[in-house]
Amino acid sequence: MKIFLDTIGCRLNQAEIETMARQFRAAGHEIVATAEHAELAVVNTCAVTTQAASDSRSKIRNIARAGVEQIIPTGCWTTLQPKEAAALPNILRVVTNDQKDSLVATTLNLEPSTFDLEPIERSPIPGLHRRTRAFIKVQDGCDNKCTFCITTVARGEGRSRPLADVISDINSALAGDSKEIVLTGVHLGSWGQDISTALNVNFHLRDLVNAILRETDVKRLRLSSLEPWDLNADFISLWTDQRLMPHLHLPLQSGSESTLRRMARKTTPASFRELVNAARDVMPDAAITTDIIAGFPGETDDEFAETLEFVKEIQFAGGHVFSYSPRPGTGAAKMKGQIRPELRKRRNHILQEALEESAKIYREKFIGQKMSALWESTTEYGEYGWRMEGWTGNYLRVFANAPTPRWNEVDEVELQEVDGGLIKGVIL
């Protein structure tokens, strides 16, 4: 059977869709690049914003229009709106998050234990998912109660994957020639908390990272989003190991202490600043990126100004700005003082400009330096050979020309000039 896989949203969704691809392939089925060639499609949906939910519905409808007669939606939007998902065209069945791990086995009428999984090879999912980095799911769910977040409702309580399973997946990815491993989860920094409670021991994400560095041959290890309250100086000291990529994504959400309280975030601007300073003491050139919400309920002009000034002070290497999106079932959706959409949009634009300015300053610091880059995309480029694009360890997007395609290779590159959001380099 020919199967098309698609996903919306976070890296965790991407990690899950890759696992499904391995399972379908292990059962003898073919993953195809476009819906037009598929007999069955699986869509891993997202609900973090109203736009993500809309995109999820649109993808399913587009796949149906492409002629796929059997579609299985899963993921967060599907979990929150199963009846609406079931009413979309050509739905075979709806799979909620709590059933997602057995989606492939159930669809094929197999026992999960029958899968003899292929290595997580870097012959990636055809189509839109041509990536060199292997995203490894180490945790799911979240016990935080941030008032804006619907993902905790859709994903449930925090659950850690056993260390042995994570190590096995990483070794499989390395056997498949992955050059970089990215650890991902809903609340990555909570890995081990549920294990600690069950076994009356003290497990922390640092124990998982140490085990990976000790027990695998990983050369590049990157952590996805980390909540700032999960980190301390002891954890930051892990980055003295050069295999850990010097990049921390720390969601700020707001630079206003009063707004953070309404969000039920377990941090303050002062503690966030202290953490960033500690990270830069260990990794002076590290990329610190973030997420910010514009127009959270009750956000006054003064609170917005506090956020803007804090963003300028921290000098992030980049990030994402989201206009606040009321999600039914969250505390913030019921709050008084909902901000007008046009004001949310205007504040979003101002914050984006501030982030883009600090990102540009960060990129310019590295002009003239030599850095390693992992090539993630390859485009034929006429008389100049091939245009390569990829990531440095500190998450700079670089491009360079090569006489032959070097997808999934790591090269030393001299960075020459900033070109928009990219840096032009020369392969040495």
N, C-alpha and C positions, 0 to 999 in steps of 0.2 A: 504494500500500500504506500502511496505517496502522501507525505504529510508536510504541511506548512505550519511553522511556529512563529508566533509574533508576541511581543511584549511591550508594555507601556510602563514608564516610571523608573523605579529605583534599581540599583545594582543587585539587590536581593532578587527581584523579579528576573533579572538577566541570569543570575546564577541558577535559579530554578528552571528556567527554560532550557539552559544547557544540559542540566541533568535529565530533563525529559527527552532531549535529543539523543543522549547516550542510550537511554532505555529503549526508545523506539528503534534505534539502529541495532542494538543488541538483540532485539526480537526479529530482526531481518527486514525492517521497513526503511524506506528512503525519505530523507529530509530534503525538500525541494525549496528553491529560492523564491518562488512566487506562488501566490494563491491560485493563479490560473492553471497550474499544473498539478494541483493537489486534489486528493479525494477526501481528506480530513484535515481540519485546522484546529489548533489549540491557541487561544489568546489569553495571556496572563495580564489581567487588567489592573488598573490603578484607580484610587479614589482620593488621593491626597489633596487635590483641589477639584473644584467644579469643572475646570478645563480638562483635567486628567480623566475624570469620569466621562465627559463628553467625548474625548479622544478614544476612550475604550469602546464606547458604543459605535462610534464612527468606524473604527477598525473592523469590528464585527460585521457591520452592514456592508462595508466595502468588500470584505472577503466573501460574503454571500453573493454580492453582485458579480464577483469574479467567477462564480459558478461552483463554489465549494458547497456541497449539499449536506455535509456533516461538520458542525462547528461546536467545539467545547470551550466555553468561556470559564475561566477560573480567576483567582486573585482577589484583590481587596474590593473592587467595585462589585464584582459578582457576589462576594460574600455579603455585602451590605444590601444589595438589591437583587436577590436571586430571582424574584418573580419578573422584574423588568428584564433581566438577562434572558430568562427563559422565553420571553415574548418576542425576542429579536428573531429575524429570519434564519431558518436552517439550523436551529440549535438542536444538537443531538442530546446533550444533557448539560446541566449546570454543575460545576464542581467548586465547592466552597473551600476556603483555605485549610480547614481542618481535614479535608479529604484529598488535598493536592498531592501529597507524597505518594499516594497510591493511584493517581490519575491514569498513568500509562498502563499499569498492571490491570486495573479494572476495565479500562477501555479494550484491552486485548484479551481479557479473560485469562490472565496469567497470575501465578503467585509471584509476589515481589522477589522472593528468594531465587526465582529461576533466572534472573538477569545475570549474565556474564558480561559485565560492563567493559566497554572499550576504554582505553586511556582517554583522558580529557585532551584530545589532540588539538593542535592548532590548525587542523583543517576544519575551520569553524562552521557554525550553522550557515548554510547558504543564505544569500539575500542581504538583509540589513544588519547582520550580526557578525560581520567580519572583524574580529577583535583578536589581538595577540595575547592579552592578559587573561588569566584564568580567574574568574570570580568564584570564590569558595564560600558557601553558606556555612557559618559556624553557629548561628543563633537565630531564633525567630521570636516574634512577640515582644511585648514591652509592658513593664509594670509602672512606668511613669504615667502621670495624669495631666500632661500638658493640656490646657483647656482648648487649644485650637486643633488638636490632632485627632483625626478619625482613624488613623492607622492602628492605634492601640485597640480600638474597637474591632477592627477587621481582622487583626492578627492574633488577638488574645494575649494571654499572660506570657512573660518571658520564658523561653525554653532554650537551654544550651545543648548543642550537639556534643556527643562524647568526644573527648580529645582523640581517641584512637580513630574515630571515623573521619575527623578533620585531617589528621595526618595521612590517612589512607587516600583521601581525595587529593591532597596536595602531591603526594608521591605519584598518583595517577596522572595528574596534570604535568608534572615534571617529566614523566615517562613519555607523555605526548608532546614533548618539546616546548612546553610553556616556559617563557623566559621571565615572567613576572606573575606572582600570586597576589591577589587582592582579597583580603578577608572582609566579609560583609555580613550584615544582620540588621534587624530593625533597631535594636539597641545593642550595638556591638560591645560597648564597654561593660555590659552586664553579664557577659559570658562568665559562667562558673558560679553565679550567685545561687541558682537553684540547686546545682550540684553540691555546693557548700552546705546548704540547708538540709538536703537529703542525707548527706554522709557525715554531717557534723565536722567538716573540715573547712579550710579557708582557701578557696580557689578564686583566682582573679584572671582577667584577660592577660596580664603580664605572664602568668604561668603558661597559658596557651602559646603566646608569642615565643617565650623561651624554649618551649618544647619543639616548636616548629624550627627554630634556628638550630637547635641541638640535634634533632632527629631527622631532618631532611637536608637535601642539597640545594635548597632554594638560594638563588643569587639575588633576586629582587623581591622584597616582601613589602607590600603596601597595605595600610589599614584604611578602610573607608570611614565614613562619618563617625565621630566620637563625641559623646556629650561631655562638656567641659568638667562636670562634677565627677566623672569617672576617672580622671587623671590626677596624678600628683607627681612630685619630683622623682620618686622612685620609678614610676612608670616611664616618665620622660627619659630617664637615664638609659633605657633600652636602646635609644637611638645612637648610642656610641658605637653600636654594631653597624657597619657600613652597608650591610644587606638590607636594613630597614630604610626605605625610601624617605628622604627628608621632606615629608609633606603631611600636614595635619589638617583635616577638615573638621572645624569646630563650629557647630551651629550657634550663633549668637542670638538670633531672632529679634532682639531689641537691645539698644544701648541705654535704655532708660530703666532704672531700678524699679520704679513703680509699675511700668508696663510688664516687666519680667514677673513681678508678683502676680499680676492678673493672669499671666500666662501659666502660672504655677511652675515656672522654671526654677531649678535648684541651683541657680547661680546669680551673681551680681556683676555689674561692670567691673567692680574692684577685683573680685576673684578671677574673672576672665582675664583682666589685664595681667594679673600676677602669673597666671598659667602661661600666657603667651610669652611673657618675659622669661619664664623658666625654660620654655621650649627654645627660645632664641639663644639662651645661654649655652645650651647643649648643641643646638643646630643654628648657627648664626644666619645661614643662607636658606633656611627652611621656608617652604611655601606654607603660609597659614591662610586657608580659605574658609569661607563661612556661608551661612544662610541667614537671611533677614526677612522679616515679615513687615510689610508696609501697610499702615492703616488698620492695626489691630483695634478691636472695640475699645472706645474710650481714650484712644491716643490723642492727646492734646498737641497743640502746636509746640509747646515747650518740650513735651516728651519726644516728639519727632526730632526736634532740634538736638536733644541730648543724644539720640541715636546717630544722627548725622555726624555730630562732632566726634563721637566715640569711634565711628567707622573711619573717619579721617585720621584720628589719633593712632589707631592700631595699624593702619597701613597694610590691609590685607593684600595677599597676592592674587585675589580673585574671589568670586562667590556668586551666589544666586539671590535675587530679590524676588519675593513672591508677594503680590497683592493679597491681603487677607481674604480668605474664601470661607464664608460660613458653611460649616458642615453639620447637617442635622445629626443630633446625638452627642455633640460636644458641648462643653460648658460655655465656650465663648459665643456660640450661636444664640444663646439666650441672654447674653449680656446687654445692658443698656449702652447707649452711645455708639451704635454701629456707624462706622464712617461711610460717607457717601462714596459710591464707586469711582466717581471722577477724581475725588481727593485721594483715594487709595492709589489710583493710577498716577497722579501727579507726584506723590511722595515716592512711589516706586521708581519713577524716572529719575528723580533727584538722587536717590540712593544708588541706582545703577551707575549714574555718572560718576559718583564718588568712588565706587568700587573699580570702575574702569580706569579712572585716573591713577589710583594706587597700584592696580595691576600693571599698568604701563610703566610706572616707575620701577616696579619690581623686575619686570622683564629687562629693562634697560641696564640694570645693575650687572647683567651677565654678558653683555656684549664684549667680545674679545676673549672670553673664557672658553675652555675646552671641557665638554661634558659628554657623558654617555647618553645615547638616545635609543630607545626601543621603537623600531618602525612598526606602525600599525596600519598604514594604508599605502598603497602603491598605485601610481597612475602613469601610464605611458606618456612620455613628454617630448616626442618628436626627436629632433637632432640632439637634444640635451640628454637623451636617455630616459631615465625614469625619475619621476618626482616622488620622493618619500616623505611621509609625515609621521610623526610619532611623539613620544613623551620622554623628557629627561626624568631623572630621579626626583627632582623637585617640581615636577608637573608643569614644566614649560613645554608648550606645543611648538615643535620645531619642524622645519622642512628643509630638504636638501636634494640635490640631483645625484643620481647614481647611474653608472653605465649598465647595471643589471638590477632587476627587482630584488630588494633585500627585505621583503616582508618577514616579520618575526625575527629579525637579526638585531643585534645591539652593536652600534658603531660609536667610535669617538668622533665628536663633531665640534668644530670651532664655530662659535656663534658670532655672526657678523653684523646683523642689523635687525631691528624690529620692523615687522611688516604687518600692521594691524594687530590682530590678536596672536600672530605667529612670530617666530624668530627664524630668520633665514640663516642657514648654516652651511658649512662645507665639511664633507666626510673626510677624515684624515686617513 
